[in-house]
Amino acid sequence: MARARARHILVDTEEKCNDLLKQLNDGADFAQLAKEHSTCPSGRQSGGELGEFSPGQMVKEFDEVVFHKAEVGVAQGPVKTQFGYHVVEVTSRK
């Protein structure tokens, strides 16, 4: 069974998500941005780390990016879900 580890930053707007992606591309620290900007309480505490999970444990849009579209180590976004807009980074996939 496939497994992945990922981290994310959840924000309310697509514009904010795009701004965070730009900051990451310019060398900002993912964990620090998550702590400062994520609206997900657990994401703020863990620097966005979600731990290891299998397909189907996250919402469909998130799973699609993590298991089918994103390259390991490359931030993706904006990923729109029922919760808002996510910057997603896959940290490992097996």
N, CA, C and O atoms as a CHARMM CRD file, in Angstrom:
* protein
*
  376
    1    1 MET  N      0.83100  -1.17800   0.00000 PROA 1      0.00000
    2    1 MET  CA     0.00000   0.00000   0.00000 PROA 1      0.00000
    3    1 MET  C      0.88400   1.25400   0.00000 PROA 1      0.00000
    4    1 MET  O      1.90300   1.31700   0.68800 PROA 1      0.00000
    5    2 ALA  N      0.47500   2.22200  -0.77000 PROA 2      0.00000
    6    2 ALA  CA     1.21700   3.48500  -0.84000 PROA 2      0.00000
    7    2 ALA  C      1.12000   4.22900   0.48500 PROA 2      0.00000
    8    2 ALA  O      0.09300   4.18600   1.16100 PROA 2      0.00000
    9    3 ARG  N      2.19200   4.90400   0.84300 PROA 3      0.00000
   10    3 ARG  CA     2.23700   5.74800   2.04100 PROA 3      0.00000
   11    3 ARG  C      2.98500   7.02500   1.66700 PROA 3      0.00000
   12    3 ARG  O      3.86300   7.01200   0.80400 PROA 3      0.00000
   13    4 ALA  N      2.63300   8.10800   2.31500 PROA 4      0.00000
   14    4 ALA  CA     3.32600   9.36700   2.07300 PROA 4      0.00000
   15    4 ALA  C      3.43400  10.14700   3.37300 PROA 4      0.00000
   16    4 ALA  O      2.66900   9.93300   4.31400 PROA 4      0.00000
   17    5 ARG  N      4.38900  11.04500   3.40400 PROA 5      0.00000
   18    5 ARG  CA     4.51000  12.04800   4.46400 PROA 5      0.00000
   19    5 ARG  C      4.43800  13.39100   3.76000 PROA 5      0.00000
   20    5 ARG  O      5.01600  13.57800   2.69000 PROA 5      0.00000
   21    6 ALA  N      3.72600  14.31900   4.37000 PROA 6      0.00000
   22    6 ALA  CA     3.59800  15.64400   3.76900 PROA 6      0.00000
   23    6 ALA  C      3.44400  16.68500   4.85800 PROA 6      0.00000
   24    6 ALA  O      3.16900  16.37000   6.01600 PROA 6      0.00000
   25    7 ARG  N      3.62600  17.91900   4.46300 PROA 7      0.00000
   26    7 ARG  CA     3.32700  19.03100   5.33800 PROA 7      0.00000
   27    7 ARG  C      2.54000  20.04900   4.53800 PROA 7      0.00000
   28    7 ARG  O      2.58600  20.06300   3.30800 PROA 7      0.00000
   29    8 HSD  N      1.81300  20.90300   5.25400 PROA 8      0.00000
   30    8 HSD  CA     0.97800  21.86900   4.54600 PROA 8      0.00000
   31    8 HSD  C      0.85000  23.15700   5.33500 PROA 8      0.00000
   32    8 HSD  O      1.09700  23.21800   6.54000 PROA 8      0.00000
   33    9 ILE  N      0.45000  24.18300   4.59800 PROA 9      0.00000
   34    9 ILE  CA     0.08600  25.46900   5.18700 PROA 9      0.00000
   35    9 ILE  C     -1.31300  25.75800   4.66800 PROA 9      0.00000
   36    9 ILE  O     -1.52600  25.83900   3.45900 PROA 9      0.00000
   37   10 LEU  N     -2.25700  25.91100   5.57200 PROA 10     0.00000
   38   10 LEU  CA    -3.64900  26.17900   5.21400 PROA 10     0.00000
   39   10 LEU  C     -3.94500  27.66000   5.42400 PROA 10     0.00000
   40   10 LEU  O     -3.70100  28.21000   6.49800 PROA 10     0.00000
   41   11 VAL  N     -4.47800  28.29800   4.37100 PROA 11     0.00000
   42   11 VAL  CA    -4.85300  29.71300   4.45400 PROA 11     0.00000
   43   11 VAL  C     -6.23900  29.90600   3.84500 PROA 11     0.00000
   44   11 VAL  O     -6.78600  29.00200   3.21300 PROA 11     0.00000
   45   12 ASP  N     -6.80000  31.10600   4.04500 PROA 12     0.00000
   46   12 ASP  CA    -8.17100  31.38000   3.62200 PROA 12     0.00000
   47   12 ASP  C     -8.32000  31.77400   2.16000 PROA 12     0.00000
   48   12 ASP  O     -9.39100  31.58500   1.58300 PROA 12     0.00000
   49   13 THR  N     -7.26600  32.32000   1.54600 PROA 13     0.00000
   50   13 THR  CA    -7.41200  32.83200   0.18200 PROA 13     0.00000
   51   13 THR  C     -6.35200  32.27300  -0.75900 PROA 13     0.00000
   52   13 THR  O     -5.25300  31.90300  -0.34500 PROA 13     0.00000
   53   14 GLU  N     -6.71000  32.22300  -2.02100 PROA 14     0.00000
   54   14 GLU  CA    -5.77800  31.77700  -3.05600 PROA 14     0.00000
   55   14 GLU  C     -4.59500  32.74300  -3.16400 PROA 14     0.00000
   56   14 GLU  O     -3.46000  32.32200  -3.39000 PROA 14     0.00000
   57   15 GLU  N     -4.86800  34.03200  -3.00300 PROA 15     0.00000
   58   15 GLU  CA    -3.81000  35.03300  -3.08200 PROA 15     0.00000
   59   15 GLU  C     -2.75600  34.81400  -1.99300 PROA 15     0.00000
   60   15 GLU  O     -1.55600  34.88300  -2.26000 PROA 15     0.00000
   61   16 LYS  N     -3.21000  34.55100  -0.77200 PROA 16     0.00000
   62   16 LYS  CA    -2.28000  34.29500   0.33200 PROA 16     0.00000
   63   16 LYS  C     -1.46200  33.03300   0.05000 PROA 16     0.00000
   64   16 LYS  O     -0.26300  32.98700   0.32600 PROA 16     0.00000
   65   17 CYS  N     -2.11300  32.02500  -0.49300 PROA 17     0.00000
   66   17 CYS  CA    -1.43100  30.77700  -0.83800 PROA 17     0.00000
   67   17 CYS  C     -0.33400  31.04100  -1.87500 PROA 17     0.00000
   68   17 CYS  O      0.79000  30.55800  -1.73500 PROA 17     0.00000
   69   18 ASN  N     -0.66600  31.80500  -2.90500 PROA 18     0.00000
   70   18 ASN  CA     0.31900  32.13600  -3.94000 PROA 18     0.00000
   71   18 ASN  C      1.47300  32.95200  -3.37400 PROA 18     0.00000
   72   18 ASN  O      2.62200  32.75900  -3.77200 PROA 18     0.00000
   73   19 ASP  N      1.17600  33.86700  -2.44400 PROA 19     0.00000
   74   19 ASP  CA     2.22400  34.65300  -1.80700 PROA 19     0.00000
   75   19 ASP  C      3.18000  33.74000  -1.02500 PROA 19     0.00000
   76   19 ASP  O      4.39700  33.91600  -1.08800 PROA 19     0.00000
   77   20 LEU  N      2.63200  32.77100  -0.29300 PROA 20     0.00000
   78   20 LEU  CA     3.47400  31.83800   0.46200 PROA 20     0.00000
   79   20 LEU  C      4.31900  30.97700  -0.46900 PROA 20     0.00000
   80   20 LEU  O      5.48300  30.70900  -0.17400 PROA 20     0.00000
   81   21 LEU  N      3.75000  30.54200  -1.58600 PROA 21     0.00000
   82   21 LEU  CA     4.52900  29.77200  -2.57100 PROA 21     0.00000
   83   21 LEU  C      5.70600  30.59300  -3.09000 PROA 21     0.00000
   84   21 LEU  O      6.81500  30.08000  -3.23500 PROA 21     0.00000
   85   22 LYS  N      5.45500  31.86700  -3.36700 PROA 22     0.00000
   86   22 LYS  CA     6.53000  32.74300  -3.84100 PROA 22     0.00000
   87   22 LYS  C      7.62300  32.84800  -2.78100 PROA 22     0.00000
   88   22 LYS  O      8.81000  32.76800  -3.09600 PROA 22     0.00000
   89   23 GLN  N      7.21800  33.03000  -1.52000 PROA 23     0.00000
   90   23 GLN  CA     8.20700  33.11400  -0.44000 PROA 23     0.00000
   91   23 GLN  C      9.02900  31.83000  -0.34100 PROA 23     0.00000
   92   23 GLN  O     10.24000  31.88000  -0.12900 PROA 23     0.00000
   93   24 LEU  N      8.37000  30.68000  -0.49400 PROA 24     0.00000
   94   24 LEU  CA     9.09000  29.40100  -0.45700 PROA 24     0.00000
   95   24 LEU  C     10.06700  29.29300  -1.61900 PROA 24     0.00000
   96   24 LEU  O     11.20200  28.85200  -1.44400 PROA 24     0.00000
   97   25 ASN  N      9.62800  29.69300  -2.79100 PROA 25     0.00000
   98   25 ASN  CA    10.50600  29.65200  -3.96400 PROA 25     0.00000
   99   25 ASN  C     11.69000  30.59200  -3.81300 PROA 25     0.00000
  100   25 ASN  O     12.74000  30.37800  -4.41800 PROA 25     0.00000
  101   26 ASP  N     11.51900  31.64700  -2.99500 PROA 26     0.00000
  102   26 ASP  CA    12.60200  32.59400  -2.74000 PROA 26     0.00000
  103   26 ASP  C     13.48200  32.16100  -1.56400 PROA 26     0.00000
  104   26 ASP  O     14.39300  32.89000  -1.17300 PROA 26     0.00000
  105   27 GLY  N     13.21300  30.97500  -0.99600 PROA 27     0.00000
  106   27 GLY  CA    14.08600  30.42600   0.03300 PROA 27     0.00000
  107   27 GLY  C     13.55400  30.46900   1.46100 PROA 27     0.00000
  108   27 GLY  O     14.28200  30.12500   2.39200 PROA 27     0.00000
  109   28 ALA  N     12.30700  30.88100   1.65700 PROA 28     0.00000
  110   28 ALA  CA    11.74600  30.91400   3.02000 PROA 28     0.00000
  111   28 ALA  C     11.64600  29.49700   3.58700 PROA 28     0.00000
  112   28 ALA  O     11.59100  28.51700   2.84400 PROA 28     0.00000
  113   29 ASP  N     11.62500  29.41200   4.91400 PROA 29     0.00000
  114   29 ASP  CA    11.53200  28.13900   5.61700 PROA 29     0.00000
  115   29 ASP  C     10.06600  27.70900   5.73400 PROA 29     0.00000
  116   29 ASP  O      9.23700  28.45000   6.26200 PROA 29     0.00000
  117   30 PHE  N      9.75400  26.51000   5.23900 PROA 30     0.00000
  118   30 PHE  CA     8.37800  26.01200   5.22500 PROA 30     0.00000
  119   30 PHE  C      7.78700  25.97700   6.63000 PROA 30     0.00000
  120   30 PHE  O      6.68800  26.48400   6.85300 PROA 30     0.00000
  121   31 ALA  N      8.50700  25.38500   7.57500 PROA 31     0.00000
  122   31 ALA  CA     7.99000  25.23400   8.93800 PROA 31     0.00000
  123   31 ALA  C      7.71000  26.59000   9.57900 PROA 31     0.00000
  124   31 ALA  O      6.71100  26.75800  10.27700 PROA 31     0.00000
  125   32 GLN  N      8.58400  27.54300   9.34400 PROA 32     0.00000
  126   32 GLN  CA     8.38400  28.87600   9.92100 PROA 32     0.00000
  127   32 GLN  C      7.14400  29.54500   9.32200 PROA 32     0.00000
  128   32 GLN  O      6.35700  30.15200  10.04800 PROA 32     0.00000
  129   33 LEU  N      6.96700  29.43700   8.00800 PROA 33     0.00000
  130   33 LEU  CA     5.77600  30.01800   7.37700 PROA 33     0.00000
  131   33 LEU  C      4.51100  29.35000   7.89700 PROA 33     0.00000
  132   33 LEU  O      3.50200  30.02000   8.11800 PROA 33     0.00000
  133   34 ALA  N      4.55800  28.03300   8.09500 PROA 34     0.00000
  134   34 ALA  CA     3.39100  27.32100   8.63200 PROA 34     0.00000
  135   34 ALA  C      3.04400  27.83300  10.01700 PROA 34     0.00000
  136   34 ALA  O      1.87500  28.06900  10.32500 PROA 34     0.00000
  137   35 LYS  N      4.05400  28.00400  10.84700 PROA 35     0.00000
  138   35 LYS  CA     3.82300  28.47700  12.21700 PROA 35     0.00000
  139   35 LYS  C      3.24000  29.88900  12.22900 PROA 35     0.00000
  140   35 LYS  O      2.42300  30.22000  13.08800 PROA 35     0.00000
  141   36 GLU  N      3.65900  30.71600  11.27700 PROA 36     0.00000
  142   36 GLU  CA     3.21400  32.10900  11.23600 PROA 36     0.00000
  143   36 GLU  C      1.87100  32.30100  10.55100 PROA 36     0.00000
  144   36 GLU  O      1.10900  33.19200  10.92600 PROA 36     0.00000
  145   37 HSD  N      1.56400  31.46700   9.53900 PROA 37     0.00000
  146   37 HSD  CA     0.42500  31.77300   8.67300 PROA 37     0.00000
  147   37 HSD  C     -0.68600  30.72900   8.61700 PROA 37     0.00000
  148   37 HSD  O     -1.80900  31.06600   8.24400 PROA 37     0.00000
  149   38 SER  N     -0.41700  29.49100   8.96900 PROA 38     0.00000
  150   38 SER  CA    -1.42400  28.44300   8.79900 PROA 38     0.00000
  151   38 SER  C     -2.61900  28.66400   9.72400 PROA 38     0.00000
  152   38 SER  O     -2.46200  29.01100  10.89500 PROA 38     0.00000
  153   39 THR  N     -3.80800  28.45800   9.17700 PROA 39     0.00000
  154   39 THR  CA    -5.02600  28.53600   9.98400 PROA 39     0.00000
  155   39 THR  C     -5.36800  27.18300  10.59000 PROA 39     0.00000
  156   39 THR  O     -6.35000  27.06500  11.32300 PROA 39     0.00000
  157   40 CYS  N     -4.57900  26.17000  10.29600 PROA 40     0.00000
  158   40 CYS  CA    -4.75700  24.83200  10.86800 PROA 40     0.00000
  159   40 CYS  C     -4.01100  24.78900  12.20300 PROA 40     0.00000
  160   40 CYS  O     -2.78600  24.90600  12.22100 PROA 40     0.00000
  161   41 PRO  N     -4.72000  24.62600  13.31100 PROA 41     0.00000
  162   41 PRO  CA    -4.04700  24.65500  14.62200 PROA 41     0.00000
  163   41 PRO  C     -2.90800  23.64600  14.75200 PROA 41     0.00000
  164   41 PRO  O     -1.84200  23.98500  15.26600 PROA 41     0.00000
  165   42 SER  N     -3.12000  22.41200  14.29300 PROA 42     0.00000
  166   42 SER  CA    -2.04600  21.41600  14.40800 PROA 42     0.00000
  167   42 SER  C     -0.90100  21.76500  13.46900 PROA 42     0.00000
  168   42 SER  O      0.25800  21.48500  13.77500 PROA 42     0.00000
  169   43 GLY  N     -1.21000  22.36700  12.34000 PROA 43     0.00000
  170   43 GLY  CA    -0.17200  22.77600  11.39700 PROA 43     0.00000
  171   43 GLY  C      0.73500  23.84300  11.96200 PROA 43     0.00000
  172   43 GLY  O      1.94200  23.83400  11.72400 PROA 43     0.00000
  173   44 ARG  N      0.15600  24.75900  12.70900 PROA 44     0.00000
  174   44 ARG  CA     0.96900  25.81600  13.33200 PROA 44     0.00000
  175   44 ARG  C      1.91900  25.21500  14.35500 PROA 44     0.00000
  176   44 ARG  O      3.08000  25.61700  14.43200 PROA 44     0.00000
  177   45 GLN  N      1.44600  24.26700  15.13400 PROA 45     0.00000
  178   45 GLN  CA     2.27500  23.68100  16.18800 PROA 45     0.00000
  179   45 GLN  C      3.38500  22.79800  15.63400 PROA 45     0.00000
  180   45 GLN  O      4.47400  22.73800  16.20600 PROA 45     0.00000
  181   46 SER  N      3.12100  22.11900  14.53500 PROA 46     0.00000
  182   46 SER  CA     4.08600  21.14300  14.01200 PROA 46     0.00000
  183   46 SER  C      4.86400  21.63700  12.79800 PROA 46     0.00000
  184   46 SER  O      5.57600  20.85900  12.16400 PROA 46     0.00000
  185   47 GLY  N      4.73600  22.91500  12.47000 PROA 47     0.00000
  186   47 GLY  CA     5.40900  23.42100  11.26900 PROA 47     0.00000
  187   47 GLY  C      4.79100  22.88000  10.00200 PROA 47     0.00000
  188   47 GLY  O      5.43600  22.83500   8.95500 PROA 47     0.00000
  189   48 GLY  N      3.53200  22.46600  10.09600 PROA 48     0.00000
  190   48 GLY  CA     2.80600  21.96600   8.93400 PROA 48     0.00000
  191   48 GLY  C      2.88300  20.46300   8.74900 PROA 48     0.00000
  192   48 GLY  O      2.22200  19.92000   7.86300 PROA 48     0.00000
  193   49 GLU  N      3.67200  19.78000   9.56200 PROA 49     0.00000
  194   49 GLU  CA     3.87500  18.32800   9.40600 PROA 49     0.00000
  195   49 GLU  C      2.58500  17.57200   9.67400 PROA 49     0.00000
  196   49 GLU  O      1.93800  17.76700  10.70300 PROA 49     0.00000
  197   50 LEU  N      2.21600  16.69900   8.72600 PROA 50     0.00000
  198   50 LEU  CA     1.00700  15.88400   8.84500 PROA 50     0.00000
  199   50 LEU  C      1.30400  14.44400   9.22700 PROA 50     0.00000
  200   50 LEU  O      0.38300  13.69100   9.54500 PROA 50     0.00000
  201   51 GLY  N      2.56500  14.04800   9.20300 PROA 51     0.00000
  202   51 GLY  CA     2.90500  12.66000   9.49000 PROA 51     0.00000
  203   51 GLY  C      2.68200  11.77800   8.27600 PROA 51     0.00000
  204   51 GLY  O      2.49500  12.26700   7.16200 PROA 51     0.00000
  205   52 GLU  N      2.70500  10.47100   8.50400 PROA 52     0.00000
  206   52 GLU  CA     2.55700   9.50400   7.41900 PROA 52     0.00000
  207   52 GLU  C      1.09300   9.09600   7.28500 PROA 52     0.00000
  208   52 GLU  O      0.39300   8.92100   8.28200 PROA 52     0.00000
  209   53 PHE  N      0.63900   8.94800   6.04300 PROA 53     0.00000
  210   53 PHE  CA    -0.74500   8.56700   5.78700 PROA 53     0.00000
  211   53 PHE  C     -0.84700   7.81300   4.46700 PROA 53     0.00000
  212   53 PHE  O      0.06800   7.83200   3.64300 PROA 53     0.00000
  213   54 SER  N     -1.97500   7.15700   4.29200 PROA 54     0.00000
  214   54 SER  CA    -2.26900   6.37200   3.08900 PROA 54     0.00000
  215   54 SER  C     -3.31800   7.08900   2.24500 PROA 54     0.00000
  216   54 SER  O     -3.98400   8.00300   2.73300 PROA 54     0.00000
  217   55 PRO  N     -3.47300   6.68400   0.97900 PROA 55     0.00000
  218   55 PRO  CA    -4.54100   7.25500   0.17000 PROA 55     0.00000
  219   55 PRO  C     -5.88900   7.05000   0.86000 PROA 55     0.00000
  220   55 PRO  O     -6.15300   5.99300   1.43300 PROA 55     0.00000
  221   56 GLY  N     -6.73400   8.07400   0.79600 PROA 56     0.00000
  222   56 GLY  CA    -8.05200   8.00200   1.38000 PROA 56     0.00000
  223   56 GLY  C     -8.15200   8.56000   2.78700 PROA 56     0.00000
  224   56 GLY  O     -9.25500   8.72700   3.30600 PROA 56     0.00000
  225   57 GLN  N     -7.02200   8.85300   3.41300 PROA 57     0.00000
  226   57 GLN  CA    -7.05300   9.41100   4.76100 PROA 57     0.00000
  227   57 GLN  C     -7.21900  10.92900   4.76200 PROA 57     0.00000
  228   57 GLN  O     -7.63100  11.51300   5.76400 PROA 57     0.00000
  229   58 MET  N     -6.90500  11.54800   3.66100 PROA 58     0.00000
  230   58 MET  CA    -7.05900  13.00100   3.51100 PROA 58     0.00000
  231   58 MET  C     -8.18100  13.25300   2.49500 PROA 58     0.00000
  232   58 MET  O     -8.62600  12.33000   1.81300 PROA 58     0.00000
  233   59 VAL  N     -8.62600  14.49500   2.40100 PROA 59     0.00000
  234   59 VAL  CA    -9.66000  14.81300   1.42100 PROA 59     0.00000
  235   59 VAL  C     -9.13600  14.56500   0.01000 PROA 59     0.00000
  236   59 VAL  O     -7.92900  14.60600  -0.23300 PROA 59     0.00000
  237   60 LYS  N    -10.05600  14.30900  -0.91500 PROA 60     0.00000
  238   60 LYS  CA    -9.72300  13.89000  -2.27900 PROA 60     0.00000
  239   60 LYS  C     -8.71700  14.80800  -2.97200 PROA 60     0.00000
  240   60 LYS  O     -7.75100  14.32400  -3.56200 PROA 60     0.00000
  241   61 GLU  N     -8.92600  16.11400  -2.91200 PROA 61     0.00000
  242   61 GLU  CA    -8.04400  17.05600  -3.60300 PROA 61     0.00000
  243   61 GLU  C     -6.61700  16.98700  -3.06100 PROA 61     0.00000
  244   61 GLU  O     -5.64700  17.09500  -3.81000 PROA 61     0.00000
  245   62 PHE  N     -6.51300  16.80600  -1.76100 PROA 62     0.00000
  246   62 PHE  CA    -5.20500  16.70600  -1.11400 PROA 62     0.00000
  247   62 PHE  C     -4.52300  15.41100  -1.53100 PROA 62     0.00000
  248   62 PHE  O     -3.35400  15.41600  -1.91600 PROA 62     0.00000
  249   63 ASP  N     -5.25000  14.30600  -1.45400 PROA 63     0.00000
  250   63 ASP  CA    -4.71200  13.00200  -1.86500 PROA 63     0.00000
  251   63 ASP  C     -4.21200  13.01800  -3.30300 PROA 63     0.00000
  252   63 ASP  O     -3.15400  12.46600  -3.60700 PROA 63     0.00000
  253   64 GLU  N     -4.97100  13.65000  -4.18000 PROA 64     0.00000
  254   64 GLU  CA    -4.59800  13.67500  -5.60400 PROA 64     0.00000
  255   64 GLU  C     -3.23600  14.32500  -5.79400 PROA 64     0.00000
  256   64 GLU  O     -2.41000  13.82700  -6.55900 PROA 64     0.00000
  257   65 VAL  N     -2.99800  15.42700  -5.10700 PROA 65     0.00000
  258   65 VAL  CA    -1.71700  16.10800  -5.22400 PROA 65     0.00000
  259   65 VAL  C     -0.60300  15.25700  -4.60900 PROA 65     0.00000
  260   65 VAL  O      0.44200  15.05900  -5.22800 PROA 65     0.00000
  261   66 VAL  N     -0.82500  14.76000  -3.40300 PROA 66     0.00000
  262   66 VAL  CA     0.22500  14.03600  -2.67700 PROA 66     0.00000
  263   66 VAL  C      0.60700  12.73500  -3.37800 PROA 66     0.00000
  264   66 VAL  O      1.79100  12.41200  -3.47500 PROA 66     0.00000
  265   67 PHE  N     -0.38000  11.98700  -3.86700 PROA 67     0.00000
  266   67 PHE  CA    -0.08100  10.66300  -4.41400 PROA 67     0.00000
  267   67 PHE  C      0.05500  10.62100  -5.93500 PROA 67     0.00000
  268   67 PHE  O      0.52200   9.61800  -6.47600 PROA 67     0.00000
  269   68 HSD  N     -0.34500  11.69300  -6.64500 PROA 68     0.00000
  270   68 HSD  CA    -0.33200  11.61100  -8.10600 PROA 68     0.00000
  271   68 HSD  C      0.35300  12.76800  -8.82000 PROA 68     0.00000
  272   68 HSD  O      0.82800  12.59200  -9.94200 PROA 68     0.00000
  273   69 LYS  N      0.41700  13.93900  -8.20900 PROA 69     0.00000
  274   69 LYS  CA     0.91400  15.10000  -8.95000 PROA 69     0.00000
  275   69 LYS  C      2.22500  15.66700  -8.42700 PROA 69     0.00000
  276   69 LYS  O      3.10300  16.01600  -9.21600 PROA 69     0.00000
  277   70 ALA  N      2.36900  15.76400  -7.12800 PROA 70     0.00000
  278   70 ALA  CA     3.51500  16.46300  -6.55000 PROA 70     0.00000
  279   70 ALA  C      4.78700  15.63200  -6.60300 PROA 70     0.00000
  280   70 ALA  O      4.76000  14.40900  -6.46600 PROA 70     0.00000
  281   71 GLU  N      5.89500  16.32200  -6.80300 PROA 71     0.00000
  282   71 GLU  CA     7.20300  15.69800  -6.67800 PROA 71     0.00000
  283   71 GLU  C      7.63500  15.82600  -5.22200 PROA 71     0.00000
  284   71 GLU  O      7.30100  16.80500  -4.55500 PROA 71     0.00000
  285   72 VAL  N      8.36500  14.85600  -4.74000 PROA 72     0.00000
  286   72 VAL  CA     8.86600  14.91000  -3.36800 PROA 72     0.00000
  287   72 VAL  C      9.76800  16.13600  -3.22700 PROA 72     0.00000
  288   72 VAL  O     10.65600  16.37300  -4.04600 PROA 72     0.00000
  289   73 GLY  N      9.51700  16.91100  -2.16600 PROA 73     0.00000
  290   73 GLY  CA    10.35800  18.05500  -1.86900 PROA 73     0.00000
  291   73 GLY  C     10.01800  19.33900  -2.59000 PROA 73     0.00000
  292   73 GLY  O     10.69900  20.34700  -2.39800 PROA 73     0.00000
  293   74 VAL  N      8.99000  19.33400  -3.41000 PROA 74     0.00000
  294   74 VAL  CA     8.62100  20.53300  -4.15600 PROA 74     0.00000
  295   74 VAL  C      7.24600  21.00600  -3.68700 PROA 74     0.00000
  296   74 VAL  O      6.27100  20.25800  -3.75300 PROA 74     0.00000
  297   75 ALA  N      7.17400  22.24600  -3.21600 PROA 75     0.00000
  298   75 ALA  CA     5.90800  22.79600  -2.74100 PROA 75     0.00000
  299   75 ALA  C      4.94100  22.98700  -3.91100 PROA 75     0.00000
  300   75 ALA  O      5.31700  23.47800  -4.97600 PROA 75     0.00000
  301   76 GLN  N      3.70800  22.59400  -3.69100 PROA 76     0.00000
  302   76 GLN  CA     2.64700  22.69600  -4.68500 PROA 76     0.00000
  303   76 GLN  C      1.52200  23.55500  -4.13500 PROA 76     0.00000
  304   76 GLN  O      1.34500  23.65700  -2.92100 PROA 76     0.00000
  305   77 GLY  N      0.78100  24.15800  -5.00700 PROA 77     0.00000
  306   77 GLY  CA    -0.39400  24.90500  -4.56200 PROA 77     0.00000
  307   77 GLY  C     -0.81900  25.88800  -5.61300 PROA 77     0.00000
  308   77 GLY  O     -0.16000  25.99900  -6.64700 PROA 77     0.00000
  309   78 PRO  N     -1.85800  26.58200  -5.39900 PROA 78     0.00000
  310   78 PRO  CA    -2.80000  26.36800  -4.32000 PROA 78     0.00000
  311   78 PRO  C     -3.64400  25.11900  -4.56000 PROA 78     0.00000
  312   78 PRO  O     -4.07500  24.84600  -5.68000 PROA 78     0.00000
  313   79 VAL  N     -3.86800  24.37300  -3.49100 PROA 79     0.00000
  314   79 VAL  CA    -4.73100  23.19500  -3.53800 PROA 79     0.00000
  315   79 VAL  C     -5.99200  23.55900  -2.75800 PROA 79     0.00000
  316   79 VAL  O     -5.95300  23.71500  -1.53700 PROA 79     0.00000
  317   80 LYS  N     -7.11100  23.69300  -3.47400 PROA 80     0.00000
  318   80 LYS  CA    -8.35700  24.10500  -2.83800 PROA 80     0.00000
  319   80 LYS  C     -9.11000  22.88100  -2.32800 PROA 80     0.00000
  320   80 LYS  O     -9.33000  21.91300  -3.05600 PROA 80     0.00000
  321   81 THR  N     -9.49800  22.95400  -1.05100 PROA 81     0.00000
  322   81 THR  CA   -10.34000  21.92300  -0.43800 PROA 81     0.00000
  323   81 THR  C    -11.46700  22.62600   0.30800 PROA 81     0.00000
  324   81 THR  O    -11.55800  23.85400   0.29900 PROA 81     0.00000
  325   82 GLN  N    -12.30800  21.85300   0.94100 PROA 82     0.00000
  326   82 GLN  CA   -13.40800  22.42900   1.72200 PROA 82     0.00000
  327   82 GLN  C    -12.90800  23.26600   2.89200 PROA 82     0.00000
  328   82 GLN  O    -13.66800  24.04800   3.46300 PROA 82     0.00000
  329   83 PHE  N    -11.62900  23.10900   3.25600 PROA 83     0.00000
  330   83 PHE  CA   -11.06200  23.81300   4.39800 PROA 83     0.00000
  331   83 PHE  C    -10.41400  25.14500   4.03300 PROA 83     0.00000
  332   83 PHE  O    -10.21100  25.99800   4.89700 PROA 83     0.00000
  333   84 GLY  N    -10.08700  25.32300   2.74800 PROA 84     0.00000
  334   84 GLY  CA    -9.41900  26.53500   2.29100 PROA 84     0.00000
  335   84 GLY  C     -8.39600  26.19700   1.22900 PROA 84     0.00000
  336   84 GLY  O     -8.58400  25.27300   0.43800 PROA 84     0.00000
  337   85 TYR  N     -7.31900  26.94900   1.21900 PROA 85     0.00000
  338   85 TYR  CA    -6.25000  26.77400   0.22700 PROA 85     0.00000
  339   85 TYR  C     -4.98900  26.28300   0.92600 PROA 85     0.00000
  340   85 TYR  O     -4.59000  26.81000   1.96500 PROA 85     0.00000
  341   86 HSD  N     -4.37100  25.26900   0.33900 PROA 86     0.00000
  342   86 HSD  CA    -3.19400  24.64000   0.94100 PROA 86     0.00000
  343   86 HSD  C     -1.95900  24.83300   0.06800 PROA 86     0.00000
  344   86 HSD  O     -2.02400  24.73700  -1.15700 PROA 86     0.00000
  345   87 VAL  N     -0.84300  25.10300   0.71800 PROA 87     0.00000
  346   87 VAL  CA     0.47200  24.88200   0.12900 PROA 87     0.00000
  347   87 VAL  C      0.84700  23.49800   0.63600 PROA 87     0.00000
  348   87 VAL  O      0.80700  23.24700   1.84100 PROA 87     0.00000
  349   88 VAL  N      1.21300  22.59800  -0.27200 PROA 88     0.00000
  350   88 VAL  CA     1.50600  21.21500   0.09200 PROA 88     0.00000
  351   88 VAL  C      2.92800  20.86700  -0.33400 PROA 88     0.00000
  352   88 VAL  O      3.35100  21.18900  -1.44400 PROA 88     0.00000
  353   89 GLU  N      3.65300  20.21300   0.55300 PROA 89     0.00000
  354   89 GLU  CA     4.95800  19.66800   0.20300 PROA 89     0.00000
  355   89 GLU  C      5.01900  18.21500   0.62800 PROA 89     0.00000
  356   89 GLU  O      4.84500  17.89500   1.80400 PROA 89     0.00000
  357   90 VAL  N      5.26600  17.33700  -0.32900 PROA 90     0.00000
  358   90 VAL  CA     5.43100  15.91100  -0.03900 PROA 90     0.00000
  359   90 VAL  C      6.87000  15.71600   0.43300 PROA 90     0.00000
  360   90 VAL  O      7.81400  16.05700  -0.28000 PROA 90     0.00000
  361   91 THR  N      7.03400  15.16800   1.63600 PROA 91     0.00000
  362   91 THR  CA     8.39000  14.97000   2.16000 PROA 91     0.00000
  363   91 THR  C      8.90800  13.55900   1.91600 PROA 91     0.00000
  364   91 THR  O     10.11900  13.34400   1.91900 PROA 91     0.00000
  365   92 SER  N      8.01200  12.59100   1.70400 PROA 92     0.00000
  366   92 SER  CA     8.41800  11.23300   1.28200 PROA 92     0.00000
  367   92 SER  C      7.20600  10.49500   0.74900 PROA 92     0.00000
  368   92 SER  O      6.06100  10.80600   1.07800 PROA 92     0.00000
  369   93 ARG  N      7.49700   9.50300  -0.09000 PROA 93     0.00000
  370   93 ARG  CA     6.43500   8.67200  -0.64000 PROA 93     0.00000
  371   93 ARG  C      7.00800   7.27500  -0.88400 PROA 93     0.00000
  372   93 ARG  O      8.09900   7.12300  -1.43400 PROA 93     0.00000
  373   94 LYS  N      6.23600   6.24000  -0.45500 PROA 94     0.00000
  374   94 LYS  CA     6.68800   4.85900  -0.66100 PROA 94     0.00000
  375   94 LYS  C      5.57700   4.04300  -1.26100 PROA 94     0.00000
  376   94 LYS  O      5.75300   2.85100  -1.51300 PROA 94     0.00000
